[in-house]
Amino acid sequence: MARRRSLAFIGVAALVPLAASAVSAQAASGSLTVTTLGRHGAKVSTTVTVVAVPSGQTYSVKSGKRISLPAGRYLAMTDIYESATDGLGTDTIGAQVVTVSGSKSVTIDARKGKAVKVSLDTPADVTDPPRISAQVCAADMDMPSAFSAGGWNDEGALYAIPNSSKLLQFGYLAQWSGKDSYVAVKKTTGIPAAPGGSFKRSGLATMRFSVRAGTQMGTQVDTALQVAPKTDDCTTDLMAQVRDDNAPYSATVHLTPGTWQPRDDIFGSNGDDVSGGFPSPRTVKAGQSLTQSFGRAVWGPMHNLPLLGQKSVTFSPDTMIGDLDIGGSWGDVTKETVVLSKGSTTVKKQTLTDWRTGPAEFAAPVRSAGWYRLTVDAHRYRPGITFPAGMLSPRATLDWHFKVADPAKAIVAPVFLTRFLPAGLNSHNQAAPSSTTTVGVSAGRASQGPDTKLTKVTAKSVRVWSSADGGKTWKAATVKHSGATWQASVHNPASGAVALRSEVTDSAGDRSVETVYRAYAIG
């Protein structure tokens, strides 16, 4: 049975369409009525996207309803969906270029639609027709997919009405499913007379998804790929689902060369989307193979460092626990206690969370030069859900000790964030009992934005400890320096979980201590 959803305004940065009544505030000198007919000639109620050329002003109006518009040229775009008693409905995507002057009426007639046909030399395990997502877009816009209308359906139930206008773009994504998935994407100027295309497996690239378990706030992980061309077009953000299942799992997608955006959405015990994110887009060439990981241990602090200047220190603890394979600002929600002290004096202590409040920020005065200590104790925080039993990385702490030479000077504090990357863990992020795990350790200082100065600070020494009793006692690990990273040999207990702690110091004596509790499990 075919499934369907609307793709209208699918672009991430899509403009919010104006309702028809909003036009009354403008100097309207014309009107437009768009009638939509189904594949049997009867009127079908649809939502029509109307885009002004070249301004991009966008309106949304029901078919058959007159909308007042300023005189000018417009694109009227829609997806005509018709249900059927057997559940196999059809989609017909169409558009008209309309010059509005006075009262204007146009018809978008699904009977003129041509089937979108795609072919691939599929392997024997692919038995069903491809599912196709398609849309028509305004071509002469900075982001065409933001000015679009479309839908998706199985091949044989999706049609497009040909239109050779260069003001239009047509894009589609086709997905075949078997043991692996096969995804092809294509765009054209205008809607061609024979929409579709032919593809060969030999011309595809391969992306493997490795989804591990244990680190997420939920067990169900929905992975997908979105088209992400370097120059936005009518294929931007068209999406292929990779797999929606309980972790751990792996999945393989063969796809047309280009730039793709992997993503994941994690669902909690109450069914809510509780986490996830967007790793860096991946550009692939024909025949190339690469792997995208999600949920790999260890999760911890991802990006933010303390900022100094104007006789204050600020720190945003909103990325304290996150999937470092995703990076950026996609950390899970936490509740944290942040403390700034100078010597034995506490300057400020504050408990923060960004749960339903937006990004949290700690700010405290730094009125004189000297040595300061900033500590952050963060716990994952998500009211309304039950965390999975034995969840890894539930808590992370930072303990920074740094010198302030000039309280008024704007700089990034001379401290580090550590990434721990244990080798040899299984798909549940477990090491073998009583084994030795090699943990890669890197000390990083990420850019904090164009308005801050990221001074060069070199790590002089790195030390690592492990704990098998939740941080009550710690055992030093043997650490070897290799290039820009360090390798720590951690002796694992017979059961339970391992906490990891690092200490990074520079030649000036600045010290960065990072701890991740339940960093990985034993199983």
N, C-alpha and C positions, 0 to 999 in steps of 0.2 A: 504494500500500500504506500502510495506517495505521501510524503509529509511536506508541509509548506509553511513558510513564514514570509512576512513582508520584508523587503530590503530597502524600503524607502528611507532616504537620509541615513544611509549606512555609514558614511564617513565619520571617523572619530571626531573631527572638528566641524561637523555639519552645522550650518546655521539653523537656529530655531525658526521654523516657518511661521509667518504671520497668518493669523486667521483672516478669513475674508472680511470680517467686520473692521479689521485694523486699517483697511484701505480708506475708510471714510475720513480719516484724519488727513489724508493727502488730497491734493488737487486732482481728483479723478476726472478724466475727460473721455473715458470709454468704458466698455464692459466686455466681459467674455463669459460665454457658456460653453462648457465642454461636455458633450454627450459621449458615453462609452457603450459600445455594443458588444455583446458576447459572440461566441463562435457560431451561434445559430441565429444571430441577427436581433435578438431581444436586448432591451436596455439592461445594463448591469450597473449597480451602484459601486462606484470606486472612489478613492481619494486621489485627486489630481494634484501633482506638483507643478506650479507655474513659476517660471524663472524669467526675470527681466534680463534682456540683452542690451548692453553689456554689463549693467551695474551688478547683476547677481541678486537683486532683491527677490526674495523667495516668498511664495504664498502657498497655502494649502487649502483646497476647496473641494467640496463634494461634487461629483459629476452631476450635471443637470441643474446646478445652482449657479445663478449669475453672480459674477464678482466684478466690482467696479475697479478699474485700473487706469492709471495715466496712459495716454496714448504712447505707443511704442511697439517694439518687437518683443515677443515672448516665446518661450518654449513650454509647451504643455506636455507633461510626461506622466504615465501611469502604468500600473500593472493590473490587468483585468483578470481577476480570479473568478473562476466558476466552479462551484462544488458539483458533485455528482452523487447519485444515490448509492453507487458502489464505493464511494470514498475516493475515487481516483479523479480528483479535480484537475483543472488545467489553468495555466498562467499564460497570459499573452501580454508582452511588454511592447508599448508603443509610445510614440511622441509625435507632436505636430509643431511646426514653426509657424507662429501666428503673428500677424501685424494687427494690432488693436487700434482702431480709430472709429469712434462711435460704438454701436452695438455689434458685437462679433460673436458668431457661433461656429464651432467646429465639432467634428465627430472623429473619435478614435475607434476604429472598427476591427475587432479581433478576427473577423473572417479573412482579413488581409494578411494575417500572421503566417509566417513560415516556421516550420519546426526547426529548433536549434539542434543540429545533428553533429555529434562528435564521435570520433573513432580512435581506438587504441588497440594495438596488438596485445590484448590482455592475456594473462596466463589462464590455465584451465580452471583455477579455483575462483575466478571472477565470473559469476553467472548472472548477476542482476545488471540492469542498465545503469549507466552513470547517473548520479544526481548532479544537477546543474544549477548553480546560482548565477543570475544574470541581472544586469542593470543597464539602463540608458542614462546618460549624463549630459550636462551642459559642457561642451568641449572647451570653450574659451574662458575658463575660470581658473583661478590659482589652484583650486582643489576640486576637480570635476566631480569626484565621488561625493562631495558635500551637497551637490545639486543633482539629485538622482532619484530614480524610482525603479523598483525591480522586485523580483521574487525568486523562489526556487522550487524546483520540481524534478521529477524523474524525466530522463530523455523520453520523448514521445508525448509528454504532457506540457512541454514548455515551448512557447512560440514567441517570435519577435516580428514586428511589422516593419518591413524594409523602409528605409528613409535615407537618401543619399546626402542630406544636408551636412555640411562641414561644421555646423554649429553643434552637432551631436556626436557623442562617442558611445560605443557599445562595448561592454566587457562581460566576460563570463568566466566562471571557474567550474570545471567538471571533475567529479571524483568517482573513481571506480573502487569498490571494496571487495577484498578477498582476504587471504592471509595477510597480505600487505595492502596498503592503500596506494592509489595512483592518482595524481592530481595534475591537471593541465589548466593553464590560464591563458587568455588571449584578449586583446582589445583591437578595435577597429575604429576608423573615422566613419561616422554614420552607422546606420544599421544595414548590413549587407543584404543583398537579395537572397543569399543562401547562407544564413548565419550558422557558424560552427567551425569545425576544423578537424584535421587529422594529425595524430601524434604517434610517435614511436617510442617504445621503452628505451631503446638505445640512446635516445636524445635526452633522457631524464637524468636528474641528479637524485641522490638518496640522503634522507635525513632520518636518523634513528633517535627515537625518544626513549630515554632511560629514566623511569620514574621510580624512585625508591620510597620506602615506607619508614615511618617512625618519627620523622621530624615535623610533620604537618599538624595543624590544629584539627584536621579532619582526615578521614580515611579515603573519601571519594575525591579523585583528582581528574578533572576534565581538561584534557590537553587539546590544543588546536593550532592551526597555522593560518595567519592572515597574509594576504599579498601586501607587500610594502615596497613598491617601486621607488627608485630614488627621485623620480619626478612623478608627482601624483597624477593618476589618470583614472579611468573608469573601472579599473580593477582594484584600486586601492581598498584594502580592508575586506575584500571578499574572503570568506573564511571556509576552511576545511577542518572539520572535526577529526582529530587523530584518534582519541579514545577517551571514553568516560567510564571509569571503572575504579574499583578500590585498588590502592597501591599495595604492593609493588607491581609494576608491569613494564613491559617494553613494547614498542610499536615501531613499525618501519613505514615511511612514506617515500614514494618515488615521485618527483615533482619536476615541473619545467624549470629550466635555469632562470635565475633572477634573485631578487632579494625578498626574503620571507621573514615574517615576525612570528616566532614561536610564543606561546602563552599557556598559562595554566590557571585554572580556577579550582579552589579547594572548598569543599562543602563540609560543614560541621554536623554535629549530632542532631541539630534541629532542622537540617536541610538548607540553612542559609549559606550563601557564598561568603566564607569567612576570611579568605586569603587568596594569594596568587600573585601573578605579576607577568611582566614582559621582559625577558632577557634581551640582550642586544640583537637587532636584526641580523640574519645570516644570509650572506650572498653565496650562491652555489652555481657551479658550472656543470655542463653536461658531463656525466660520468663521475663526478665528484661525490664522495661520501663523507658525512660528518655526523657527530652525535650531539644531541642536546640533552643535558641532565637536568632533572628536577628532584628536589628533596634529598640531595646528597649531604651527608654530615660533613662538617659541623656547621650549624646555623649560629650566627652571632652578630656582633656589631658590623655594620655594612659600610657606612659612608661618613657620618658627621663627626667633625672634630671641634674642639672649643675655639671660639673666635675672641681675640683680644683687641681692645681699642676703646678710645674715649673713656678711659678709666673704668672699664667694666669687662666682664667675661660673659659670653653667651654660649649656650649649647642647646641644640635641639635633639632630644633623645628618642626621636620617632623612628629610627632605624636600628634599634638595639638588637633585635633578634630577627633575622631574615635569611632567606636562601641566597647564599653568596654567588651561586651560579646565575641568579637573576640580576643581582646588583642594583645599583641606583637607589631609589627611594621607596622600595617595595617591601619594607620590613613589616612584620606583624605588629598588631597593637600591643603595647606593653603598659604596665604601671611601674613607675620607677621613683626611687628616692635619690635626689641629687644633693650633694653637700660640697660647698666650697669652704676651705679653711686655710688659714695662714698661721703656721706654727701650731700652737695649742688653741688658737681662737677660731671658732666657727663663724664664718662671715655670713653664710646663709644656708638653710636647709629647706628643701621643698619636695613634696610628693606631687608627681605629675602623671597625666595620661592623656593620650590623644583620642581616646574612645569617644566618638561622636562629638568631639569638640574641635577638631582640626588639629594641625600641628602644634605640639606643646613646645615651650621654650623656657629654659632656665636662664635667668640673668641676675648677676650679682656685681656689686662694686669692687673694683680693684684700685684702691686709692694711692697705693705706694708700691715701689719696686720691692722685689724679694721673691721668696719661694712660696708657691701656692700648691694646694692639693685639691683636686676635683675628683670626687667619687660618684659613680652611678651604679645603682643596684636595680636591675630591671627584671620583672617577671612578666611572662605572657599574660594577657588580660583580655578576656572576651566574655562578658556576662551573657547568660542565656544558653550557653553550650557546655557540654561535658567534654573535656579534653580526652583524647584517646589514652587508654591505659598505657603507662610506660612511655609517654611522649618524650622525645629527646629535646635537648636545648630549651628547657622550660625557663631557665634563668641565666642571665649573663651579667657580669659586673666589669666595670672599668675603674682603675685607680691610677690617676695621672698626677705626677709630681713634676712641676715645671717652674722655671724661673722667669719672672717678668722684669725686664730691664727698664722699659719705658711704658707706664700704664696708658699713656695717650696714643701710643703707636698701634696702628691697625695691622695685626698679623694673625696667622693661624698658629695656635699654640704648638710648641715644638714637641709633639707627642705622636704616637703611632696607634693604629688599629692592627690587630693580628688576624690572619686567617689560618685556621687549622684545617688540613686536608689529610685525613687518615687513609692509608692505602690498604687494599685487600679486604674491605668490608663487603658483606653480602648485600642482597637487595633490601634487607631490613635494617641496614646500617649496623650490622653486628660483626664483631671480631670473634674468632674462635677462642674458646676458653683456654686460659693459661698460655696464651700465645704472646708474641711480640708484634706490635703494630708500629710501622713507620709512619710518622705524622709529619707531613710537610708543613712548614711554618713560614709565613711571609709577613713582613712588617711594612705596612703601607701608610701613605699620606695622600688621600685623594683631594683633588681640587674642590674648593668650597664655594666656587662661583667667581665671576669676573671682578667683583668688588673687594676681594680679599687677596692678600699676598701670601702665597704658599712658598715659604723659604725652604731652601735645601737643608734637610736634616738627615744625617747618616747614622744608621744603627751601628753602634760599636759592639754591643754584645746582646745575645739572645739566650735566655734560659727558659726551660720548660719543666713543669712538674705535672704529675698525674695523681688522681685520688680515686680509690675504689670504695670509699665510704661516704660519698656525698660531700666531701670537702672538710671532713674532720681531721684527716691526716693527709700529708702530701709526700710524694716520693719523687726525687729529682730524676729526670730522664737524661740519657746521653744525647748530646746535641752536636751535630756536625754541620759546618757551614759549607754550602755548595752553591756557588754563583750568587744570585740575588736572594736565595732562599736558604732555609735551614732544615735539617732532617733530624727529628727527635725519635728515639727508640723507646717505646712505652711498653712496659711489661704488664700484660693484662691479668686481671683476676680470673677465678674459675667461673664466676657468675656476676650478674648485676650490670652495672654501667660504669663508665670511666668519665671523670671530670678532667678538664685540661686547663692549665694555667701557664701563661707566658709572661716573661718580664723582658722588656726591650729598653736598653739605655743608650744614650748618645754620649759623645765626648764631653759635653757640657754638664753631664750629670742628670739631665732630664730623664724621667723614668715612666714607663707605661706598662701597667700590669693589667692583663685581661684574663678573665676566667669564664669558662662556659661549663655549666653543670650538666651532667648526663650528656656529654658530648657525643658519645656513641655507646652502643650496648654490647653485651656479651651474649652469644647464643650459639 
